[in-house]
């Protein structure tokens, strides 16, 4: 499959790294000489220097023969114009990255077809949605939904007094009547482990659990985590992500938003009538104290600066705010966030890449996700009529050791599979897999 990506920025660069592992033929168009050179040096892709909206450049990048066209530059107008060109050339699948949430909304004057786009990617909207999910699941470090939300994967950090600490997993689940939930991965000292029933978890581990949505509160409780009742929230950063989060939550919670720019503070106050907007420096301890940070149930840092977000959430943790969420985009920071005591972290770049991967892989996979700091993928895949996986019980199927079946959605039922389970055609299966096993997993479902 031939993929043409416009933009070798953080999203385009990371997406290409992911796709290269699956042996796609990738061409990148980038106008910035430094970014183009870095992409050429570090990525397994053909790099063309030039403007994303130039037909001559796109022809040089062999646009006529691409199967998937992804316009991911920071210029949304250029992305949409490029997709119009791709539509004129009848490219099968066109993806555009835009920042304005009005694009693609039900009331917008232009339809996706009129814009020449099959899928719009809103990085800020994806990030805001992830933060809202974490607010509603306050005991979790990560929340990923599958099968229309009926199956959820939770990340939970294990504390010293957690009931599960230091026990073999099979003994722990037996204590709770073999609850229909499964730990599909353990993150320990920057390593990702696929566990068996003989393995145990230790304080400081981050575990990833798959369960039916209705069972999630019980899972959080038995892991020793309280799902805190959140009513008072402080947001640091009045950019688009902060505004979208406040708009989503302000009708049901008390919101305060801190913005460092005076002119922007006034504009945001006009847009968010039910949110108290404060002009000030969110890293100023005196300001936070005056504005009542110790009375907050949650603190969310979503400025454009990773270091500010990290420092401010650590300050909030120090002041015993029950729930803290930070926006962190630098990949090199993600593995260390648990070790320095951070609660939950979201990455706009990874969330955007996840959404694009879902669109690109939808022919084989229903959904795909990655988690900040975890070198693995979680995929939701549907078993076909003649899939190898449907021929035998799981205990008799040669399933890769570096992957694990987490849950199965069969019609209206959610099943936690065992060795006696036999996958049927049409089953939706959630799988946690290390990169080296993905190819084997997908072969089983062909």
C-alpha positions in Angstrom: 0.0 0.0 0.0 1.3 3.5 -0.9 0.9 6.3 1.6 1.6 9.9 0.9 2.1 12.0 4.1 2.2 15.8 4.0 4.3 17.2 6.9 7.2 15.8 8.7 6.4 17.5 12.0 5.9 15.6 15.2 2.7 13.9 14.0 3.9 13.0 10.5 7.2 11.9 11.8 5.8 9.6 14.5 3.1 8.2 12.2 5.7 7.3 9.6 7.8 5.4 12.2 4.7 3.4 13.2 3.7 2.7 9.6 7.2 1.8 8.5 7.2 -1.2 10.9 4.2 -2.6 8.9 6.1 -2.3 5.6 4.0 0.4 4.0 5.5 2.3 1.1 5.7 5.9 2.4 6.5 9.2 0.8 6.7 12.4 2.8 6.4 16.0 1.6 8.0 18.6 3.8 8.8 22.3 3.0 11.1 22.9 5.9 14.7 21.9 5.0 15.7 20.9 8.5 12.7 18.7 9.0 13.0 17.2 5.6 16.6 16.3 6.2 15.9 14.8 9.6 13.1 12.7 8.1 15.4 11.6 5.3 18.1 10.6 7.8 15.9 8.8 10.3 12.8 7.4 8.6 12.3 4.5 6.1 10.5 6.8 3.6 11.0 8.7 0.4 11.2 12.4 1.3 10.3 15.2 -1.2 11.0 18.9 -0.4 8.3 21.3 -1.4 4.9 22.9 -0.6 2.0 20.6 0.5 -0.4 22.6 -1.6 1.7 22.6 -4.8 0.4 20.3 -7.5 3.9 20.2 -9.0 5.3 19.0 -5.7 2.6 16.4 -5.2 3.2 15.1 -8.7 6.9 14.7 -7.9 5.7 12.7 -4.8 3.8 10.4 -7.2 0.4 11.4 -5.8 -1.4 9.6 -8.7 -0.4 6.2 -7.3 -1.0 6.7 -3.6 -3.8 4.7 -1.9 -3.9 6.9 1.3 -3.3 10.6 1.4 -2.7 12.2 4.8 -2.3 16.0 4.9 -0.9 16.6 8.4 0.9 20.0 8.2 0.2 22.7 10.8 -1.6 24.7 8.1 -5.2 23.5 7.9 -6.0 25.6 4.8 -3.1 23.9 3.0 -4.2 20.5 4.2 -7.7 21.1 2.9 -6.5 22.4 -0.4 -4.2 19.4 -0.9 -7.1 17.1 -0.2 -9.1 18.9 -2.9 -6.3 18.1 -5.3 -6.3 14.5 -4.1 -10.0 14.3 -4.6 -9.7 15.6 -8.2 -7.2 12.8 -8.8 -9.6 10.2 -7.3 -7.3 9.1 -4.5 -9.2 6.4 -2.5 -8.7 7.7 1.1 -8.0 11.2 2.2 -7.2 12.4 5.7 -6.8 16.1 6.8 -5.5 17.5 10.0 -7.4 20.6 11.1 -7.4 22.6 14.3 -10.8 24.4 14.0 -13.4 22.1 15.6 -16.1 23.8 13.4 -14.8 21.8 10.4 -16.7 18.5 10.3 -19.4 19.7 12.9 -23.0 18.9 11.9 -23.8 22.5 11.3 -20.9 23.4 9.1 -21.7 24.7 5.6 -19.3 22.3 3.9 -19.7 18.6 4.0 -16.6 16.3 4.2 -17.2 15.4 0.5 -17.3 19.0 -0.5 -14.0 19.6 1.4 -12.5 16.6 -0.4 -11.9 14.7 2.8 -12.8 11.2 4.0 -11.6 11.8 7.6 -10.9 14.9 9.6 -8.4 14.7 12.4 -8.8 17.3 15.3 -5.7 16.8 17.6 -7.0 19.3 20.2 -10.5 17.7 20.2 -9.0 14.2 20.5 -6.9 15.4 23.5 -9.8 17.1 25.2 -12.0 14.0 24.9 -9.2 11.9 26.4 -9.0 14.3 29.4 -12.7 14.3 29.9 -12.7 10.4 30.0 -9.9 10.6 32.6 -11.9 13.0 34.7 -14.9 10.6 34.7 -12.5 7.7 35.6 -10.5 9.4 38.3 -8.8 6.3 39.6 -7.1 5.5 36.2 -4.0 6.8 34.5 -5.3 5.9 31.1 -8.7 5.1 29.6 -9.2 3.5 26.1 -12.6 2.5 24.8 -13.4 -0.4 22.5 -16.5 -2.0 21.0 -18.5 1.2 21.2 -17.4 1.8 24.8 -18.7 -1.5 26.1 -15.2 -2.7 26.7 -12.6 -0.4 28.4 -8.9 -0.7 29.0 -7.7 1.1 32.2 -4.2 2.0 33.3 -3.8 1.9 37.1 -0.7 2.6 39.1 -0.2 0.1 42.0 0.4 1.7 45.5 2.2 0.0 48.4 -1.1 -0.8 50.1 -2.9 -2.2 47.0 -4.6 -5.6 47.6 -3.0 -6.9 44.4 0.6 -6.0 45.3 3.0 -9.0 45.5 0.3 -11.7 44.8 0.3 -14.1 41.8 -2.4 -12.9 39.5 -4.3 -16.2 39.4 -4.5 -16.1 43.2 -5.7 -12.5 43.3 -8.5 -13.0 40.8 -9.5 -16.2 42.6 -10.1 -14.2 45.8 -12.7 -12.2 43.9 -14.5 -15.1 42.3 -12.4 -14.9 39.1 -14.0 -11.6 38.2 -14.4 -11.2 34.4 -11.5 -8.8 34.0 -7.9 -9.4 32.8 -4.5 -7.7 33.4 -3.1 -7.6 29.8 0.1 -5.8 30.5 2.4 -4.5 33.3 4.7 -1.5 32.9 7.7 -1.9 35.2 10.8 0.3 35.1 10.2 1.4 31.4 9.6 -2.3 30.3 6.3 -3.6 29.1 5.5 -7.2 30.3 2.7 -9.5 29.0 1.8 -11.4 32.2 0.7 -15.0 32.9 -1.2 -16.2 35.9 2.0 -16.9 37.7 3.3 -13.4 37.5 2.7 -10.8 40.2 2.6 -7.0 40.4 4.7 -4.8 42.6 4.2 -1.3 44.1 5.0 1.3 41.5 3.9 -0.9 38.6 1.4 0.4 36.1 -1.1 -2.3 35.2 -3.5 -2.3 32.2 -6.8 -4.1 32.8 -9.5 -5.0 30.3 -13.1 -5.3 31.5 -16.7 -4.7 30.6 -17.7 -1.0 31.1 -20.2 -1.8 33.9 -17.5 -3.6 35.9 -14.9 -0.8 35.8 -15.9 0.8 39.2 -15.5 -2.6 40.9 -12.1 -3.1 39.2 -10.9 0.3 40.4 -12.0 -0.4 43.9 -10.4 -3.8 44.3 -7.1 -2.4 42.9 -7.1 -0.1 46.0 -8.0 3.0 44.0 -10.8 5.3 45.0 -12.8 6.8 42.1 -12.8 10.4 43.5 -16.0 12.4 43.2 -14.8 15.4 41.2 -16.7 18.6 41.4 -14.1 21.4 41.5 -11.5 21.6 38.7 -8.7 24.0 37.9 -7.3 24.2 34.3 -4.0 25.8 33.5 -3.8 27.0 29.9 -6.5 28.7 27.9 -5.6 27.3 24.5 -8.1 25.3 22.5 -7.6 22.1 24.5 -8.3 23.9 27.8 -11.4 25.6 26.3 -12.8 22.4 24.9 -12.3 20.6 28.3 -14.0 23.5 30.2 -16.9 23.6 27.7 -17.4 19.8 28.1 -17.5 19.9 31.9 -18.7 23.4 33.0 -22.4 22.5 33.1 -21.8 19.7 35.7 -18.7 20.9 37.6 -17.2 24.1 39.0 -14.5 25.2 36.7 -11.6 27.7 37.0 -9.2 28.4 34.1 -5.9 30.2 34.4 -4.5 32.0 31.3 -1.3 34.0 31.3 -2.2 36.4 28.5 -4.6 39.2 29.5 -6.2 39.7 26.1 -6.8 36.0 25.7 -8.3 35.8 29.2 -11.0 38.3 28.3 -11.8 36.4 25.0 -12.1 33.1 26.8 -14.3 34.6 29.6 -16.7 35.7 26.9 -16.7 32.2 25.3 -17.0 30.2 28.6 -19.8 31.9 30.5 -20.0 29.2 33.2 -16.2 29.0 33.8 -14.3 31.5 36.0 -11.4 32.7 33.9 -8.3 34.0 35.8 -5.4 36.0 34.3 -2.2 35.0 35.9 0.9 32.7 36.0 -0.2 29.1 36.8 3.2 28.2 38.2 2.9 31.0 40.8 2.3 29.1 44.1 0.8 32.3 45.7 -1.7 32.6 42.9 -2.7 29.0 43.1 -3.1 29.3 46.9 -5.3 32.4 46.6 -7.4 30.7 43.9 -8.0 27.7 46.2 -6.0 24.9 44.7 -6.1 23.0 47.9 -9.9 22.8 47.5 -9.7 21.4 44.0 -10.6 17.8 43.2 -8.6 18.0 39.9 -5.9 20.0 38.3 -5.4 19.9 34.5 -2.3 21.5 32.9 -2.6 21.9 29.1 -0.3 24.8 28.2 1.9 24.7 25.1 5.0 24.0 27.3 5.6 20.5 28.5 7.9 21.7 31.3 5.3 24.1 32.7 2.7 21.3 32.6 5.0 18.8 34.4 6.1 21.3 37.1 2.6 22.6 37.8 1.0 19.2 38.1 3.8 18.1 40.5 3.1 21.1 42.6 -0.6 20.2 42.6 0.3 16.6 43.7 2.5 18.1 46.5 -0.6 20.0 47.6 -2.6 16.8 47.6 -5.0 17.5 44.8 -6.6 14.1 44.3 -6.5 14.1 40.4 -3.9 15.7 38.2 -3.6 15.4 34.4 -0.8 16.9 32.3 -0.4 17.4 28.6 3.1 16.1 27.6 4.1 15.8 24.0 7.9 15.2 24.1 8.2 11.4 23.6 11.5 11.3 25.6 9.6 12.6 28.7 6.8 10.0 28.6 8.6 7.0 30.1 9.8 9.0 33.1 6.5 10.6 34.1 5.4 7.7 36.4 8.8 7.6 38.2 8.7 11.3 39.1 5.2 10.9 40.7 2.9 12.2 38.0 -0.7 10.9 38.0 -2.2 10.9 34.4 -0.5 12.1 31.2 -2.0 12.7 27.8 0.0 13.2 24.5 -1.7 15.1 21.7 0.7 13.7 19.3 0.1 10.0 20.2 -3.7 10.5 20.4 -3.6 12.0 16.9 -1.4 9.2 15.5 -3.8 6.7 17.1 -6.8 8.2 15.3 -4.9 8.2 12.0 -3.7 4.6 12.4 -7.3 3.6 13.0 -8.3 5.2 9.7 -5.4 3.7 7.8 -5.7 0.2 9.3 -9.6 0.0 9.3 -9.6 -2.6 6.5 -8.0 -5.1 8.9 -8.5 -3.6 12.3 -11.6 -1.9 13.9 -9.5 0.3 16.2 -5.9 0.7 17.3 -4.4 2.6 20.2 -1.1 3.2 21.9 -0.4 4.5 25.4 2.1 7.2 26.4 5.4 5.5 27.5 4.2 2.0 26.6 5.8 0.2 23.6 2.8 -1.8 22.7 -0.4 -1.5 20.7 -4.0 -2.3 21.7 -6.1 -3.4 18.7 -9.7 -4.3 18.3 -10.1 -6.7 15.4 -13.1 -8.7 14.0 -12.7 -12.4 13.3 -13.6 -13.2 9.7 -15.6 -16.1 8.4 -12.5 -18.1 7.5 -10.0 -16.7 10.1 -7.4 -19.1 11.4 -8.3 -18.1 15.0 -11.8 -19.5 14.6 -10.8 -23.1 13.8 -9.7 -24.3 17.3 -10.0 -23.5 21.0 -7.5 -20.9 22.1 -5.5 -23.5 24.1 -4.9 -25.3 20.8 -4.1 -22.2 18.8 -0.5 -21.1 18.4 -0.9 -17.6 19.8 2.2 -15.4 20.1 3.7 -15.1 23.6 4.2 -11.4 23.2 0.5 -10.8 22.8 -2.6 -11.5 24.9 -6.4 -11.6 24.2 -8.0 -9.3 26.6 -11.7 -9.5 25.9 -14.3 -10.6 23.3 -17.5 -8.8 22.3 -20.0 -11.4 21.0 -23.3 -9.8 20.1 -24.4 -8.2 23.4 -22.1 -10.2 25.6 -18.5 -9.4 26.8 -16.3 -12.5 27.4 -12.9 -12.7 29.1 -11.4 -15.6 27.1 -9.8 -18.7 28.6 -8.1 -21.6 27.0 -11.5 -23.2 26.5 -12.8 -20.3 24.5 -13.2 -20.6 20.7 -13.4 -17.4 18.8 -16.3 -17.3 16.3 -16.7 -15.3 13.1 -18.0 -11.8 13.8 -16.4 -11.7 17.3 -14.8 -8.4 18.2 -11.5 -9.2 20.0 -9.4 -6.7 22.0 -5.7 -7.7 22.0 -2.7 -6.2 23.7 0.5 -6.8 21.7 4.1 -5.9 21.7 5.2 -4.7 18.2 7.1 -7.9 17.3 3.9 -10.0 17.6 1.5 -7.8 15.7 2.2 -9.5 12.3 1.5 -12.9 13.8 -1.7 -11.7 15.5 -3.1 -10.2 12.3 -2.3 -13.4 10.3 -4.5 -15.4 12.8 -7.4 -13.1 11.9 -7.0 -13.0 8.1 
